Amino acid sequence: MVSQVDGSMIVVSNRLPLVVEKIGDEWQIGPAAGGLVTALEPVMRRVNGLWIGWPGSAAKAAPYAELFERFAEQHGYRLAGVPLTEEDVELYYQGFSNETIWPLFHDLLGRTKFELATWQRYQQVNEKFAVAIVDQLLDDQLIWVHDYQLALVGAQLRALGVRNRLAYFLHIPFPSFDLFRRLPWKKKMLDGLLQYDLLGFQTLRDRRNFVASVRELYPQVTADIRRRVTYLDFGNRQVTVGNFPISIDFEEFNQGARQQQVADEAWYLHEHYQGRQLFLGVDRLDYTKGISKRLLAFERALEKYPDLCRQATLIQVVVPSRAQVPEYISLKEELDRLVGRINARFSEHGWVPIHYLYRSLDRTQLLAHYRSCEIALISPLRDGMNLVAKEFCAASIEENGVLILSEFAGASAQLGQHALLVNPFDIEGTADTIWQAFSMDEEERRQRMRQLRSEVRRNNVDRWVEQFMIAVRPQLEDLY
Ligand code: GDG
């Protein structure tokens, strides 16, 4: 299906998906690992696409023009950078994106800051992105903008006279109108979003929330709701709104987990933990991921179900993230304290309840953890999708893993039937579910995991791109 999309495509995201590093005197450039890159690379290569974004500030001195050229030769699609100043990063990225939209859209009103200066800079930086796009624009390209940092790029492009097809995908949730209405600039934000021709959300709930906000603020709009998409009709133009659950490359994890190196590492993990059942949490350091509440639930489970002591261990991996934002610094301190307290309370000779790693794992280690941990404990307070849940299933090749999943993760819409769902705010209930997972018999585990794996296999990341492109296409025909 994707191959039917002809002509070029421009993908725009806050960060260019790059790893740039200096090895000796030589600069090296390569694509960053991650779901979005895996999903988009094939189609970008096929249409000789262009990816536009901020290269990051880590390697300012890098000779980008030369590196981008080399990248295009090696990978078959092109890159263009949008340079940002330190003030841009502070106000647009750390400020409005991460201290206003991020908490508000994750239903955490109490953590949301509303500051005029960050909002103004957000608009200016979105305009900067739009100008960078116009510099590269040829006729008839589809422009596909990603995520909450760039909601207004479409509107800025229209203001610059761009008439190309514009599509947008929001990777995080869209909140209910009761929350969204708190944003002092809500109308501007919606006006901006509605300049895209296609708006994609992760789940049906997000799509409905968005449509409900539009109906509140534009009473004249008519909405034609179909199974896959809603058409919003504004008289002079139509906007398509759909839900497209993002996914992973199932085979990459399924095959990756079978590699010898991974098997060796997994064997080592089991030896190290002496046959105990292993619970696994893998998250970026972020208050939306519900790590503190998860630790409290694990503590409560140890208290309530003493058979867990010595027989279960929680491996919690926390990947450093947004290290300059004060909220994240205090979260890190809170986690350090909690782990220290729980371990001090329950540890015995030869057994520590929580193994806490504050760093990222390399690919082999990550796969080995997925493969060898019996139970994934994924309990975000709110999450757009949560790819870790899908990766765990795809890498669970022994088919005996149990997935405990928050009902507030987007992934629960697809995986909820065969996972054990929890409300992460309910410590007691989560503790009971921890025990239920621990004591689940082999047959039930297999039955559930088989279903989960077939769900992830069927709805993998190619399907995500394909569905999105199919939704773009009617407009392609209508407009040209
Ligand atoms: C946003 C939305 C949505 C994690 N630790 C390590 C590691 N990871 C990789 C995982 C996974 C990715 O990071 C995390 O993805 P998530 O989906 O769980 O979460 P966000 O980063 O918050 O992503 C989210 C997503 O966008 C996509 O639309 O699902 O809801 O918030 O791929 O594997 N990778 C390695 N070592 C680690 O230690 N190598």
Residues whose N, C-alpha, C, O or C-beta is under 5 A from the ligand:
A	BS01	GDG	H171 I246 V282 V319 R359 S360 L361 D362 R363 L366 D383 G384 M385 N386 L387 V388
